[in-house]
Amino acid sequence: MGTKTGDHAVVLGGSIGGLLAARVLSDSYHRVTVIDRDDLTGSGMDPRPAVPWSVHIHALLERGRQILEELFPGFVDDLLALGVPVGDYGTTCHYYFNGRMFAEAETGMACVGANRPVLEHQIRTRVTGIPGVTLRERTDIVGLVATGDNARITGVRVQPRDGADPGRGTDPGPGAVSGPGAAEIIHADLVVDATGRASRTPRWLEELGYERAPEEKVHMDLTYTTMDFTGPLPHDPLGDDIALVPTATPARPRGAIFARLADRYALTLTGIRGDRAPTDREGFLDYARTLPIPDIHQAVRDAEQRGPAGSFRFPASVRHRYERLRRFPAGYLVIGDAACIFNPVYAQGMTVAAMGATVLRRHVAEGREPRADAYFRDLAKVTDAPWSMSAAADLGYPGVRGRRTLATRMANLYVTKVQAAAAHDAVVARSFIRTISLVDPPQSLMTPSMMRRVLLGTGSRTASGPADRAPAPSSGPPPTAG
């Protein structure tokens, strides 16, 4: 196992980013404690109160899948055993831009038809099986504990909720005060904030005498509304495929994801700048009728609805630029949505959290105490490409507020041409999908050969040359219908 970095690491937040942080920290710390306000184990594979958006369709991008397979060998096999559909992104997930479908092309990347609670449950099951990892559930995080000069974070102050066991599986360390409902201090060599969109790190830094990190924001006022349906469908446009994705564009600002999941079908409808799909069935179907893909409305028009629709508002993408701070307390780091909140329609959040976990793993490896400045610089590097892609796409919509540069405008002009070319050129389609899946860098779309295809239309709907194939699951049943 190598030299341990420290005795005890504490992760604030038990969602996907926090669980992945706990997984990599378990290699370098004797004990890892994950603290969350929810009853995580009791939620099973159901949505939990602290993550109301988990009822909506989530996508695991290929780069995220690769990291999960590395951290949890056989992860996709586990999903297959649950009946989760898995297929190739370029042939079973069909993207549409302005009503035109991308040319089909094998990408070698797995499209995983699992919803957020299923993915989170599978990760949590793996993480809690690691010796030394403990969950502190139903526990509120009150604040940080620091040295007298506030130069180092030494722990966290917590408050168990009613009915929670304040000491279950955790030695809080010397000086702790515990008891039913009593506040207590949990001491740690390292504290990692993975509390997501509710992160209080900016406020806590100010209270400790540090500056707030600069922020970048893109205000698109997105709403997404999801309704689930029971299969089989009277009209099924998917068959053995997994999803139809008519992506919103400035010309057609309403978007959708229609997906086949393990036990049902789900339709998520999106709108920006206050445009919201209604949650009643009639209004929801009327909204779906406006999509450029008639098959989606036909599929759900007469389908059996499963429960009420859910709607969620996402006002803005926010990036906290911690790498630009001159001072930051030792013994404290930030990861996942607590560092950068992405527009969820691009499905980047879970994957960037996984990429952040790989950065964290490098910085705590082989007995090295992580330095905040070096960690945040490396975290910024893996965040740059996904943030630039999603922010630029959002800023292509009139009325969306954010900083527009000449580079942003040029990128939007070119990407529009890439999307148009992808409708008739399978090589362009495959390259674009690999880029938005965070496998290839954006620069791969701007090589001379790719630009010839995009600008001159030299390609065809048939891809030439084999795709890099994703590793096939070693066992498990084939993908099944919902």
Summary of the structure (lengths in Angstrom):
residues: 482
radius of gyration: 22.7
end to end distance: 41.9
largest distance: 71.2
contacts: 1681
relative contact order: 0.18
helix: 36%
strand: 23%
